């Protein structure tokens, strides 16, 4: 009887482990969510000027680390290196100059109320 109980306990533990691990977003989902976030709202602190940047184009995202799920605030912390370009400060003819960026940043990856994966840059940087 003890052997059956132990075996049943192990099956339940493995099942819970598989289910909890499968909720983690894939690398593709993480990269897509971060790309959408940066292309919609490029952080001023990542630009080389006080006016910030716009029209960001993400060229490469390298996932450095994925942290443990934050149950209280319901997000996955992710550290990434992002490379790309953005339009920044105007030149003398008032055209925006294309600048490159290469930054490491912390993002929170979460699902919105409709089940879509989203990213927001962490305020704890």
N, CA, C and O of each residue as an XYZ file, in Angstrom:
500
protein
N       0.818     -1.201      0.000
C       0.000      0.000      0.000
C       0.865      1.270      0.000
O       0.559      2.244     -0.688
N       1.934      1.238      0.774
C       2.812      2.408      0.822
C       3.445      2.662     -0.535
O       3.625      3.814     -0.931
N       3.780      1.609     -1.241
C       4.401      1.742     -2.545
C       3.441      2.394     -3.532
O       3.855      3.241     -4.323
N       2.164      2.015     -3.498
C       1.156      2.625     -4.384
C       0.970      4.098     -4.060
O       0.863      4.924     -4.967
N       0.930      4.431     -2.791
C       0.761      5.833     -2.376
C       1.945      6.674     -2.839
O       1.763      7.788     -3.331
N       3.157      6.146     -2.683
C       4.353      6.858     -3.116
C       4.338      7.056     -4.624
O       4.636      8.144     -5.115
N       3.991      6.000     -5.359
C       3.931      6.068     -6.814
C       2.897      7.106     -7.265
O       3.166      7.891     -8.175
N       1.740      7.115     -6.644
C       0.693      8.083     -6.965
C       1.166      9.510     -6.655
O       0.929     10.432     -7.436
N       1.823      9.678     -5.531
C       2.368     10.980     -5.138
C       3.376     11.471     -6.188
O       3.351     12.642     -6.568
N       4.251     10.593     -6.651
C       5.246     10.958     -7.651
C       4.589     11.353     -8.979
O       5.022     12.308     -9.624
N       3.560     10.631     -9.383
C       2.849     10.972    -10.617
C       2.223     12.354    -10.506
O       2.293     13.144    -11.447
N       1.622     12.645     -9.385
C       1.002     13.956     -9.175
C       2.068     15.057     -9.209
O       1.854     16.104     -9.822
N       3.213     14.829     -8.556
C       4.284     15.831     -8.544
C       4.829     16.091     -9.942
O       5.029     17.244    -10.326
N       5.068     15.044    -10.696
C       5.579     15.197    -12.063
C       4.566     15.927    -12.928
O       4.942     16.789    -13.722
N       3.296     15.601    -12.789
C       2.241     16.270    -13.556
C       2.201     17.758    -13.240
O       2.107     18.583    -14.149
N       2.270     18.102    -11.983
C       2.260     19.515    -11.574
C       3.489     20.228    -12.127
O       3.394     21.362    -12.596
N       4.638     19.566    -12.072
C       5.861     20.161    -12.586
C       5.765     20.421    -14.085
O       6.157     21.490    -14.553
N       5.256     19.468    -14.833
C       5.111     19.617    -16.289
C       4.141     20.745    -16.611
O       4.409     21.560    -17.494
N       3.025     20.798    -15.907
C       2.029     21.850    -16.157
C       2.593     23.222    -15.826
O       2.397     24.165    -16.594
N       3.292     23.358    -14.698
C       3.820     24.671    -14.318
C       4.933     25.120    -15.255
O       5.047     26.313    -15.537
N       5.755     24.199    -15.743
C       6.827     24.568    -16.664
C       6.283     24.935    -18.038
O       6.880     25.750    -18.741
N       5.171     24.352    -18.424
C       4.634     24.623    -19.751
C       3.992     26.007    -19.842
O       3.705     26.467    -20.947
N       3.761     26.674    -18.734
C       3.179     28.008    -18.742
C       4.210     29.088    -19.059
O       3.843     30.224    -19.361
N       5.494     28.745    -18.992
C       6.542     29.710    -19.280
C       6.503     30.046    -20.765
O       6.378     29.153    -21.603
N       6.610     31.328    -21.092
C       6.578     31.697    -22.512
C       7.821     31.194    -23.241
O       8.908     31.137    -22.665
N       7.657     30.837    -24.488
C       8.783     30.381    -25.300
C       9.695     31.561    -25.631
O       9.310     32.719    -25.469
N      10.902     31.255    -26.093
C      11.834     32.313    -26.489
C      11.235     33.184    -27.594
O      11.402     34.404    -27.588
N      10.539     32.553    -28.542
C       9.908     33.305    -29.631
C       8.842     34.257    -29.129
O       8.734     35.384    -29.611
N       8.055     33.810    -28.165
C       7.012     34.665    -27.577
C       7.653     35.840    -26.848
O       7.194     36.976    -26.969
N       8.709     35.569    -26.095
C       9.406     36.629    -25.349
C       9.955     37.678    -26.314
O       9.762     38.877    -26.111
N      10.639     37.223    -27.364
C      11.236     38.154    -28.331
C      10.171     38.971    -29.058
O      10.352     40.166    -29.290
N       9.074     38.333    -29.414
C       7.992     39.036    -30.098
C       7.361     40.096    -29.199
O       7.108     41.214    -29.650
N       7.106     39.765    -27.944
C       6.487     40.716    -27.013
C       7.408     41.911    -26.760
O       6.944     43.050    -26.708
N       8.704     41.657    -26.604
C       9.655     42.746    -26.367
C       9.785     43.625    -27.606
O       9.844     44.849    -27.496
N       9.829     43.006    -28.784
C       9.907     43.775    -30.025
C       8.709     44.708    -30.163
O       8.876     45.890    -30.464
N       7.507     44.188    -29.947
C       6.295     45.029    -30.037
C       6.345     46.160    -29.027
O       5.983     47.293    -29.346
N       6.789     45.866    -27.811
C       6.860     46.899    -26.783
C       7.811     48.011    -27.186
O       7.459     49.187    -27.086
N       9.006     47.666    -27.638
C      10.003     48.681    -27.991
C       9.615     49.462    -29.239
O       9.894     50.657    -29.331
N       8.981     48.809    -30.192
C       8.575     49.513    -31.407
C       7.413     50.462    -31.147
O       7.226     51.427    -31.888
N       6.635     50.200    -30.108
C       5.535     51.100    -29.750
C       5.966     52.205    -28.794
O       5.439     53.317    -28.846
N       6.923     51.900    -27.922
C       7.328     52.874    -26.913
C       8.807     52.677    -26.595
O       9.162     51.866    -25.740
N       9.659     53.415    -27.282
C      11.111     53.299    -27.080
C      11.505     54.076    -25.827
O      11.173     55.256    -25.712
N      12.209     53.439    -24.883
C      12.540     54.120    -23.616
C      13.553     55.250    -23.801
O      14.562     55.089    -24.487
N      13.269     56.380    -23.186
C      14.151     57.549    -23.286
C      15.546     57.209    -22.791
O      16.535     57.648    -23.377
N      15.637     56.432    -21.716
C      16.953     56.133    -21.150
C      17.822     55.281    -22.080
O      19.026     55.162    -21.853
N      17.234     54.689    -23.120
C      18.015     53.913    -24.086
C      18.519     54.776    -25.241
O      19.367     54.339    -26.019
N      18.007     55.986    -25.352
C      18.455     56.872    -26.432
C      19.642     57.691    -25.927
O      19.907     57.756    -24.726
N      20.332     58.299    -26.850
C      21.512     59.093    -26.495
C      21.191     60.568    -26.308
O      22.101     61.397    -26.277
N      19.921     60.908    -26.185
C      19.577     62.315    -26.027
C      18.365     62.476    -25.120
O      17.689     61.502    -24.789
N      18.107     63.682    -24.734
C      17.033     63.977    -23.786
C      15.643     63.834    -24.390
O      14.670     63.641    -23.661
N      15.539     63.924    -25.689
C      14.213     63.875    -26.319
C      13.747     62.455    -26.603
O      12.617     62.241    -27.043
N      14.617     61.489    -26.351
C      14.223     60.100    -26.570
C      14.308     59.714    -28.026
O      14.993     60.363    -28.816
N      13.615     58.664    -28.373
C      13.636     58.181    -29.740
C      12.283     57.646    -30.143
O      11.396     57.460    -29.310
N      12.136     57.399    -31.432
C      10.893     56.828    -31.948
C      11.205     55.978    -33.165
O      12.332     55.951    -33.660
N      10.187     55.293    -33.630
C      10.331     54.414    -34.797
C      11.457     53.397    -34.616
O      12.270     53.193    -35.517
N      11.497     52.772    -33.460
C      12.535     51.774    -33.194
C      12.337     50.559    -34.086
O      11.211     50.140    -34.355
N      13.439     50.011    -34.532
C      13.460     48.772    -35.307
C      14.397     47.811    -34.581
O      15.607     48.033    -34.527
N      13.837     46.760    -34.034
C      14.627     45.766    -33.315
C      15.231     44.805    -34.329
O      14.522     44.230    -35.155
N      16.537     44.640    -34.257
C      17.238     43.754    -35.181
C      17.609     42.418    -34.548
O      17.635     41.389    -35.222
N      17.896     42.442    -33.240
C      18.326     41.220    -32.578
C      17.992     41.284    -31.090
O      18.164     42.321    -30.450
N      17.516     40.171    -30.549
C      17.282     40.046    -29.119
C      17.958     38.770    -28.644
O      17.715     37.685    -29.173
N      18.800     38.918    -27.650
C      19.460     37.771    -27.025
C      18.927     37.645    -25.604
O      19.069     38.565    -24.799
N      18.321     36.517    -25.301
C      17.798     36.290    -23.951
C      18.959     35.879    -23.057
O      19.590     34.844    -23.273
N      19.231     36.701    -22.052
C      20.324     36.439    -21.121
C      19.872     35.557    -19.957
O      20.593     34.653    -19.534
N      18.670     35.831    -19.447
C      18.208     35.119    -18.256
C      16.697     35.235    -18.143
O      16.116     36.280    -18.435
N      16.071     34.146    -17.715
C      14.638     34.155    -17.403
C      14.514     33.812    -15.931
O      14.972     32.761    -15.483
N      13.890     34.709    -15.186
C      13.773     34.508    -13.748
C      12.578     33.642    -13.376
O      11.882     33.098    -14.233
N      12.369     33.537    -12.087
C      11.241     32.772    -11.566
C       9.962     33.597    -11.693
O       9.979     34.822    -11.574
N       8.871     32.908    -11.932
C       7.576     33.562    -12.091
C       7.209     34.315    -10.823
O       7.288     33.767     -9.724
N       6.807     35.572    -10.976
C       6.368     36.385     -9.842
C       4.868     36.177     -9.684
O       4.070     36.746    -10.429
N       4.491     35.353     -8.705
C       3.079     35.011     -8.512
C       2.251     36.218     -8.082
O       1.103     36.367     -8.501
N       2.824     37.070     -7.255
C       2.079     38.218     -6.739
C       1.666     39.178     -7.853
O       0.529     39.647     -7.885
N       2.596     39.468     -8.768
C       2.306     40.428     -9.843
C       2.084     39.761    -11.197
O       1.810     40.442    -12.185
N       2.199     38.454    -11.249
C       1.875     37.634    -12.418
C       2.685     37.999    -13.666
O       2.121     38.364    -14.697
N       4.016     37.896    -13.558
C       4.877     38.110    -14.717
C       6.140     37.261    -14.599
O       6.508     36.801    -13.518
N       6.791     37.069    -15.748
C       8.088     36.418    -15.817
C       9.140     37.511    -15.992
O       9.059     38.270    -16.958
N      10.126     37.623    -15.095
C      11.208     38.595    -15.317
C      12.206     38.040    -16.320
O      12.606     36.879    -16.238
N      12.603     38.884    -17.269
C      13.518     38.451    -18.334
C      14.572     39.528    -18.547
O      14.256     40.713    -18.654
N      15.840     39.094    -18.607
C      16.942     40.008    -18.924
C      17.374     39.698    -20.350
O      17.653     38.549    -20.691
N      17.426     40.742    -21.181
C      17.778     40.566    -22.592
C      18.775     41.625    -23.055
O      18.882     42.700    -22.464
N      19.500     41.301    -24.119
C      20.293     42.296    -24.850
C      19.543     42.555    -26.145
O      19.197     41.624    -26.872
N      19.296     43.830    -26.427
C      18.536     44.211    -27.622
C      19.391     45.129    -28.476
O      19.977     46.095    -27.987
N      19.451     44.806    -29.773
C      20.179     45.640    -30.735
C      19.207     46.096    -31.810
O      18.311     45.356    -32.217
N      19.404     47.337    -32.266
C      18.547     47.852    -33.322
C      18.824     49.313    -33.606
O      19.887     49.836    -33.273
N      17.850     49.967    -34.228
C      17.972     51.385    -34.558
C      16.704     52.124    -34.140
O      15.652     51.519    -33.934
N      16.827     53.434    -34.020
C      15.686     54.302    -33.727
C      15.952     55.664    -34.355
O      17.088     55.999    -34.691
N      14.899     56.432    -34.506
C      15.030     57.801    -35.005
C      15.179     58.707    -33.790
O      14.348     58.688    -32.882
N      16.247     59.501    -33.782
C      16.517     60.397    -32.663
C      16.721     61.807    -33.125
O      16.442     62.127    -34.281
N      17.196     62.652    -32.260
C      17.384     64.085    -32.453
C      17.510     64.539    -33.911
O      18.096     63.852    -34.748
N      16.955     65.691    -34.178
C      16.947     66.241    -35.536
C      18.282     66.891    -35.878
O      18.964     67.440    -35.012
N      18.642     66.817    -37.161
C      19.840     67.508    -37.621
C      19.461     68.947    -37.989
O      18.348     69.385    -37.697
N      20.363     69.670    -38.615
C      20.111     71.084    -38.934
C      18.980     71.278    -39.938
O      18.400     72.362    -40.008
N      18.661     70.257    -40.709
C      17.550     70.384    -41.656
C      16.255     69.791    -41.073
O      15.291     69.544    -41.798
N      16.254     69.575    -39.776
C      15.082     69.094    -39.022
C      14.644     67.684    -39.406
O      13.493     67.307    -39.186
N      15.562     66.907    -39.979
C      15.278     65.498    -40.231
C      15.774     64.692    -39.036
O      16.810     65.007    -38.449
N      15.035     63.663    -38.687
C      15.464     62.815    -37.580
C      16.614     61.918    -38.033
O      16.590     61.349    -39.124
N      17.600     61.810    -37.184
C      18.785     61.018    -37.484
C      18.570     59.593    -36.977
O      18.084     59.389    -35.865
N      18.936     58.607    -37.803
C      18.848     57.207    -37.375
C      20.058     56.889    -36.505
O      21.202     57.110    -36.901
N      19.790     56.374    -35.329
C      20.834     56.000    -34.382
C      20.691     54.518    -34.056
O      19.607     53.946    -34.172
N      21.789     53.914    -33.652
C      21.728     52.508    -33.257
C      21.709     52.403    -31.733
O      22.139     53.316    -31.027
N      21.208     51.288    -31.248
C      21.244     51.014    -29.815
C      21.650     49.561    -29.595
O      21.434     48.695    -30.444
N      22.238     49.326    -28.441
C      22.685     48.003    -28.032
C      22.630     48.004    -26.512
O      23.600     48.372    -25.850
N      21.504     47.594    -25.965
C      21.276     47.714    -24.531
C      20.882     46.393    -23.899
O      20.287     45.526    -24.538
N      21.230     46.263    -22.624
C      20.729     45.162    -21.813
C      19.626     45.738    -20.961
O      19.798     46.788    -20.340
N      18.487     45.057    -20.924
C      17.358     45.558    -20.159
C      16.579     44.437    -19.498
O      16.639     43.278    -19.909
N      15.853     44.814    -18.469
C      14.976     43.894    -17.756
C      13.539     44.163    -18.170
O      13.078     45.304    -18.153
N      12.843     43.106    -18.541
C      11.446     43.209    -18.965
C      10.579     42.271    -18.140
O      11.049     41.259    -17.620
N       9.324     42.621    -18.032
C       8.323     41.756    -17.419
C       7.447     41.216    -18.538
O       6.879     41.982    -19.315
N       7.341     39.896    -18.617
C       6.537     39.242    -19.645
C       5.290     38.695    -18.959
O       5.387     37.986    -17.958
N       4.117     39.026    -19.501
C       2.858     38.652    -18.856
C       1.769     38.476    -19.894
O       1.931     38.864    -21.051
N       0.664     37.891    -19.478
C      -0.502     37.787    -20.348
C      -1.502     38.871    -19.966
O      -1.756     39.113    -18.786
N      -2.069     39.523    -20.993
C      -3.094     40.523    -20.716
C      -4.426     39.832    -20.429
O      -4.492     38.603    -20.387
N      -5.476     40.609    -20.232
C      -6.792     40.067    -19.883
C      -7.390     39.195    -20.980
O      -8.355     38.471    -20.736
N      -6.827     39.256    -22.187
C      -7.341     38.476    -23.308
C      -6.454     37.272    -23.635
O      -6.689     36.564    -24.614
N      -5.431     37.051    -22.801
C      -4.552     35.912    -23.002
C      -3.403     36.152    -23.969
O      -2.715     35.207    -24.356
N      -3.186     37.401    -24.365
C      -2.085     37.744    -25.273
C      -0.828     38.053    -24.469
O      -0.895     38.723    -23.439
N       0.323     37.563    -24.940
C       1.587     37.839    -24.272
C       2.000     39.281    -24.527
O       1.937     39.760    -25.659
N       2.422     39.973    -23.469
C       2.865     41.366    -23.536
C       4.185     41.502    -22.789
O       4.554     40.632    -22.001
N       4.886     42.590    -23.040
C       6.130     42.903    -22.335
C       6.084     44.348    -21.881
O       5.531     45.211    -22.562
N       6.663     44.595    -20.737
C       6.869     45.977    -20.288
C       8.265     46.055    -19.715
O       8.745     45.116    -19.080
N       8.913     47.185    -19.944
C      10.258     47.344    -19.410
C      10.156     47.499    -17.901
O       9.288     48.216    -17.403
N      11.022     46.845    -17.190
C      10.954     46.851    -15.738
C      11.307     48.234    -15.209
O      12.216     48.892    -15.717
N      10.597     48.657    -14.207
C      10.885     49.947    -13.579
C      11.994     49.808    -12.535
O      12.415     50.798    -11.938
N      12.460     48.589    -12.317
C      13.487     48.331    -11.302
C      14.907     48.388    -11.872
O      15.827     47.854    -11.253
N      15.111     49.019    -13.034
C      16.446     49.064    -13.641
C      17.254     50.184    -13.072
O      18.404     50.376    -13.465
